[in-house]
Structure formats: structure tokens, C-alpha cells
Amino acid sequence: MCGPSPVEPVEASDDRPFDVGLAEVRTGRRTLLAAGGAGLLFSSALGAPARAAGRPTRKRAYVIVVDGCRPDEIDGGLTPRLQALRNGGLRFPRASSMPVMETIPNHVMMMTGVRPDRSGVPANSIYDRKLGDVRTLGRAGDLRADTVIERLNRRGLTTGTVLSKEYLYGVFGPRATHRWEPAPVIPVSGHAPDVFTMNAALAMLDEFDPHLMFVNLGDIDRFGHVDLTGTTLRVARRLALADTDNLVGRFIDRLRSTGRWKHSMVIVLADHSMDWSTPDQIVSLQPVLDADPLLAGKVRIACNGGADLLYWTGSPGQRAAAISRMRALAAGVPGVLATHERTQDWLRLGPEAGDVVAFCQAGWRFSDPDRLLSNPIPGNHGHPATRQIPFFIAGGHPRVPHRKASPAHATTVDVAPTVASFFGLGAPRGGWDGHARL
């Protein structure tokens, strides 16, 4: 996961997620509330009811993202609650993340039901041509598509986001009726530990009872990134798996004990999985490209761990030749799996993703622009090796099947259509790119 840190300063303070939230409070467009007597703070839209009692439907939908979880880890003996939830509901063994297999774009796909060429969010990090620098897509204005969150709000239902990562909190902005501002945040990782995130989710459940709640649990991913034993023992990763499993169990127990379970649909999935590399299996394309007479000084790279996005910054008249040269040079570097023109139909990444997309092989990682300093972490994703994810639907609502496995290829872009179908919403303008899986 190379590229700028999610907690780095940006050029204008109003673009920082927490500055935006504070500005909303000061201007009176949002109200800061203490919830559940636990010292947890939520931003809530002005005029939003504290509780959803009396609303026209008792249906509730909960989307829980176990960030970075691999499907095989559900059967590893460390996640009995997730395993029981999966086996008791509708599971999709062929489920996958979508390119680029990173956190921000796949969470955006979950809530929009459209691909990055329509949402404007193709990766975690992009080269911003207007800014002239690489940055994280963590601003509310980066997401251009309508979300199922907003569509439910317009229907008169309430929504909530409990997102452990600062850049997720930022990119979804003030769209939900109620949103938790992640805290405490670990400085380097830019996320709140799962125990605090789950406490916030339970508090939001009790205090506001939203019809749709979107929850990101980031520990499995964050512990996996820095786990130096990742290629073998995965010690930190295993601890995170067991802890997160217990926390998801607490949430399900609360649904059952409060009577919500029989009216609920719970979608559990990951945004991507994880792959590990050793220090000798690092790919750095910037020096190779800068050594070429045509490309020298005219290519910028947005590194996304297992994927590099390459941007031609030279003369438009040389773009075609430059793209061909970038692909040829990158393909010859050890550890590179494949290179693609960004405009290939199956990628559907949009112009924000640059000109060329390079994926690394399993067991390798990109580190650009600097081979040693840009990406020192062993755990990465973004490349096809991290495509497979767990994806299952549970709950007590009659529409949720029990103990069934589907042969369908479910993806992250299917979440919004499934939620919309559950609540009786039609497709947005332009239709869904995913499919309802109920």
C-alpha cells in the first residue's frame, strides 16, 4: 500500500476529512452528538430523528466489511462466529474484489453499485493532474456517483456509517444520516482499532437504529500489512482475525437480543484479500521508465501496493507511443504479472487511473517511486492474487436464504443492488453495474 499516507497533510485544510466535519458543525449543517453515554461522538444531519421508531418499515440492513480478509481464513479455526454466520446463510464461494483491488474503490463500489469509470474512484492513490502530485482519494468530492445511502435517505429512511479508516470517513463525507468520526486513530495506519469501531457500531445501533448501517473493521487489513511473519506464521494477522471475529459475534448477539435479527439482512464481505512479499521481491518501475529517452521525466506513478497506475505527462501527440513503451518496459521487469492500457473495457477505471495499469505477481509488491522507501510493508493488495474475498448474506428476514451456496460470481459492486432490492428501491439512472444477490 505505497503512496501517500492517509494522514498526510494536503494543500488545503478544508479538504481534510476532520476539518470538513468540524466545518459542518460550525456552519450548523451538522450536529455533534454524544451517543450511548460512552463518550462516542457522531455527526448527525440536522433534523434527523434520534431513533427510527415509527418508520414505515422494520427492515434493517447491515453491511460489515472485514477489511482484507481472505476467504480461506474463515475456515482456519480462528473465526468460528464468521464461519457459522457464513454457513447458516447464503454464501458465494466464487466472490471477488474488483480492480483495482484496494480499499477505497471497493468500498465505493459497495455503496454505489457502479464501477470506477462512473464513480470517479479507481484506486486508493492517483496522480492528480490538476494538483501535479500523487494523493489519496479521501475527499467527499472524489466520489461522483449517487450512493444507496443517499437514495435511502431520500426515501425517508435513516442510514449510518461506522468506518474505521480516515480516508473512508472522508470519501463518504456527510452522505449518511449518522456517521461516526473514527477515534482514537493510530497515527501511521490512519485507522481506529476494531474494538473502538465495534463499540461505535453498537452505540449507533442502540442510539439511532438506522435502516442501513455500513461498517468497516480495519484490523485484519492493518495488522496484515505490517506482519513481518506474513509469508509464514502471520502471527499478528491471526490475532486480529480472532479478535475481529469475536467483535462481529457481539454485533450479531445484539441484533438477536434486541429482536432486530428477524427483520435483518447482514452482508459480510471483504474489500480485497492480502498477499505477502519478502524484501527481495520488490518491483520499482520509476527508475526503469526514467532511463528511457522517450519517457524520462514524463511519467508519474501512483503506487497501490500490488498495482501501479502510470500517467504520461508529456506531449499529447506522443501519448500512444509512450503508452506502448511504458507497457513494454514494465512487462520486462521481474515480478510484473501484466500491464494493460487503462482504456481496456474490462478494467472500467476511468481517466483518473492514468494511462497504463501494471499488476505484480503473487509474492511481489510495487514500491514507487523509491524502491526502498515508498513501500516497506510486506502485506499488500491491489493485484489479482488478492482478488478472492469472502462474501455471504445472513439474517433472520424471510428473504435471506439459509444454508445455501451460490455458484454466482458475486463482487463488491453487488452490495448496493442487493441492499436496494431488499428495501424495494429501483436501479439508479444508468442502471447498476452489479446484481442483486437475494
N, C-alpha and C positions, 0 to 999 in steps of 0.2 A: 504494500500500500504506500508507494512512494508518491512524491508530490508534496504540496504544501500541507502543513499541519492544520487540522480543523480549528485550532485555537490561535492561529497566527493572526496578526493584525491585518486589516485590509485598508484600502486607500480612503475610505470614508466611514466614519464611525457609525452612521445611520445604517450601514449595510451589515453590521454585526448583529447576530440574532438577538442577543440580550439587550443591546441598545434599542433595537426595534421594539422589543417587548416593553421596555421602560417608557419609550416614547408614546406607545399606545396608551399606557396607563396615564401619563401626564396629560395627554390630549383628551382624556375622558372617553376614548373609544373602547377601552377595556377596563375591567375592574379586577384588582388583585384580591384574591380571597384566601383565607386560611381554611383548610379543609380537615375535617375529621378530628380536630383537636390535636393533630400530630405534628404541627409546625410545617405542614406541606403547603406550598403556595401554588395556586392555579390561576391562570388568566382566563376569564370568562367573558363572553360577549355581553355587552350591555343589553339588559332586557331579557337575558336568557334565564329560564326558570332554574332554581337551585336543584329541583328534582323533576323527574319526568312523569311523576304520578298524574294520572288523568289523561295521558296522551292517547291517541286513537289506536295504538297497537301495543301489545305486551311483548312483541318480538324483541329480542336482543341479539346482536351480532358482535362477536369479539374476534379480532384478528391479532394473533400472538405470533410475533416473529422471533424465533430462536436464532439469532443472528450468527451466520457462519457455520451452522450445524451440518454435519454430513449425514446422509440417510443411514449409513451403516452404524453410526454411533447410537442410534435409537435402539439397536439390538445388542449393544455392547455390555449390557448389565448395569450401566450407571444411570439409566434413565427409565426406571420402571413406571413412573407415572405417565411420561410421554408415550411409552410403549403401549400401556393399557389404553390410553386415550386413542392412539392410532388404531389399535386392533379392534377397538369397540365401535369405531365409526366407519367412515368412507375414506380409504387410503388410495394414493396414487403412486405406485412404485416407480413409474417412469417420469416422475415430475422433474422439472429442471428450472434453473435460473435462465435469464435471457441476457444476451450481450448488450453492454459489457457487464460481466458478472461481478458487479460491485454493489455496495450497499445503497447509495443514494438512488441510482437509476432503477433498481429493482423495487425499492420501497415506493418510488413514484409510480412505477407500473402497477403495483398492487392497488393503489388508491385511484388511479386514473383509468385503468383498463386499456391504455393505448401505449404504443411503442415510442421510443425516444424521438423519432422524427416528428412526432406530433406533440410531445410534451416539452421538448427542448432540453431534456436531461439525459445525456447518453452515458455518463461516467461520473465517477467521483470528482476527478480533476480534468479540467480542459485548459487549453490555451485560449485566453480571451483576447481576440484580435483587437478589440477596441481599447482594452487596458494595456495590451502589449506584454502580458505576463500570464503565467500559469496560476490558476486559482481553483478553489473548491467550489462546487455548485451547491452552496448552502444558503442561498438567499431566496426569499419567498417569490421574488420576481423571476427567478430562473425557471420556475415551474409554470408553463404557459397553458396547460390543459386544465379543463374542469375536472374536479375530483368527485368521487362518490360521497365524500364528506360534505361538500358544498351542496350537492344535489339533495342529500337527505335533509340538510338544514332548510333548504327552500321548501321542502315537503312539510316542514313544521316539526321534524324530529330533531333530537339532540345528538351531538357527536362529541367524542373526546379523543385526544391524542396523549399518549404516555410514551415518549420516545427518549431513550436513554442517551442518544448521541446529539451533541450540539448542532451538527450540521443537518440532522434530520429535523430537529426542532426548528431550525432556520428555514429550510426549504419548504416545509409545510406551513410556516408562518401562522397567521391568525385564522386559518380556514375552519378549524374545529370550534364548536360551541365552547368547549372547555379544553384547555391544554395545560399540561404540567411542564414547568420550566425545569429541566434536569438539574439536580443538585443532590449531594455535592459532586462536582465534576473532577475526575482525575486529570491533572494538567496535561500530561503528554498524550493520553488516549482520547481526551475530549469526550468522555462518556461518564455517566453515573453508574456505579455498581448495581447489579441486578437487585440486590436486597432493597435498595432505596427506590428503584424503579417499581418493583412489585408493591412496596408499601404505598407508593403513589397510586398505582392502579387500583388497589383495594380501597383506598380512600376515595378515589374518584367514583368507584362503583357504589360505595355507601352514600357519598355526599350528593352525587349528581345523577347516578343511574342512567347514563347515556344509552341511546338506542344502538349506536355503533361506537365501539372503543377499539383504537388501533394502538398496539403495544409493541415496543421494540425492547428486547432483552439483549444487551450487548456483551455480556461477559464471555460467552463461549468464543465469540469472534476476537475480542480484545486479548484474552488470555492466549488464544491460539496464535495470534500474530507474534507475540514475543516469546513463545515457548521454545527455548533452545533445545528441548528434548523432543520437539515436534516430529522429527523424522523417525523416532524410535518409541520412547516411552510416553511422550505427551503428558507429562505429569500435571502441569498447570491446567492444561486443557481438560483432563479427566476430572479434576476438582471442580472446574467451572461447570462441566456437564452435570455432575451430581447435584451441585447447588442450584442450578437453574431448573433442573427437573423438580426439585423439591418446591421451588417457588411457584412453578406452574401448577403443581399439585395444590398449593394453598389457594390459588385463584379458583380452580375448579371446585375445591371444597366450599369456598364461599358462595359460588353460584348454587351449589346444591343446598347448602344450609339456609339460604335466603329464599329458596323456591324459584330462583331465576332459571335454573338449569332446564326445566321442562319447556321453557319458552325460547331457549337459546340455540344459536348456532355458533360453534367455536372453530375457527380456521387456524390451524397451526402449520407454519411452514418456515423455511429459511429463505434468505435472500440470495444466498450462494453457499458453497461449501468452502473447504480450505485445503491448501496444498503447502508442503514444506520443502525448502531448499537448503542446501549446505553452502558454506561460504565460497566454495569453488564453482558453484553453479549459478553464476550471475551473468546477466546479459545487459550490456550497455551499448546502445545504438548511437548515441550522440557523437562519440569520437569517430566512429566509422563514417557517419554521414558528413562530419566536418572535414574529413580527409579527402572528400571527393570534390573536384574542381567546380562542378555544377552546383552542388548542394552546400558547399562550405558557407557557414554563417547565415543560411537561408532556410533552415529547418528548426522548428521548435517542437519539443516533445512534452506531452502531458503523460506522466507515468502513472499507471493504475495497477501496480503490483505485477499481475500476470498479463497485463495488456499495456501497450504503448500506443498513444494516439499521436500521429505525426502530421505536422502542419507546415505547408510550404508558405514561406513569407516573401519569396522573390517575385519576379515579374509574372503576371498572369499568363503572358504568352508562352512561358516556359513550364507552366504547371503540368501539362501532360507528360513532358519529358522528365520532369522532376519526380512525378509520381512513379513512373516506370523505374527510374533509377533508385528511388528510395526502397521500393519493393525488392528489387534485385539485390541491393546491398544488404538489406536487413535479412532477407531469406538465407544469405550465406553465412550468417553469424551463428556459431554453435549455441544451441539452446532455444533458437527460434523455431516454433512449430509451423507457423504460416503467416503470410501477410495478405491483406485484402484491400482493395480500393474501398474507401468508405461508402461510395455510392452503390455498392452491390445491394440488390434488392433485399436479400435475406437479413442483412445487418440492420437496416432501417434506423440508423443512428442520427441522421440529420447533420446539417452543416457544422454544428457546434463540435462535432467529433473530428474535424480536420479533413485530411486527405487520404491517409493510409492508417489502417489498423493492423498492428502486429500482436500476435499471441505467442507466448512462450510455451515450451514443452512442460509436461508434468515434471516436478522436481527442480524447476528453474524459476528465476524471478528476474524482472527488469529492475534496473537501477539507473535512472536517467534524471538529469544529465550527467551526474557524477557516479562513477561505478562504486566507489567506496562509501560515500556519504549520503546519497539520495535515498537509498532504501536498505537499511541494515537489518530489517526484521526478517526472520526466517519464514514466517507464515504469511502466505499471500493468496489472493484470488483475482478473478478477472479473466482468466484463461479457461479453455474448455475443460481442463482437469477439475475445475471447481463448479461445473455446470449442474451436476446432480444434487437435488435437495430433498429433504422430507417435505411432504405436503399431505395433510389429511384434514378431514372435516368431522367434527364430533358435535355432541349436544343432544338435548332431550326433545327438541322441537320435532314434530312429526315429519317434517320434510327431510330430516337428516337420516340417511340410511345407516344401518347398523351392521357391523362385521362384514363389510364388503370391500373388495379390492377392485379398482377400475383399471382397465388397460389403456385408458386415455392418457395422452401426453399433456398433463396439466403443467402450467407455468405460472410464474408470478403475475403475469398480465391477466390471469383468470380470476383474481381475487375480487376486483371491483365488479365485474359482471355477475359473480356469484352472490355478492352482497346485495347488488341491485335487484337481482331476481328474487332473493329472499324477502325483500321489502316491497316488491311489486313495482319497481322502477323500470322504465324502458331504457333503451340504449340512448346514448348521447348523440348529438349531431355528428355525423360522420361515422357512427357505429362504433362497436367495440373492436379492438384488435384481439381480445381474448374471448373466452367462452365461459358461460355459467356452468358450474360443475355440480349443481344439485339436480 
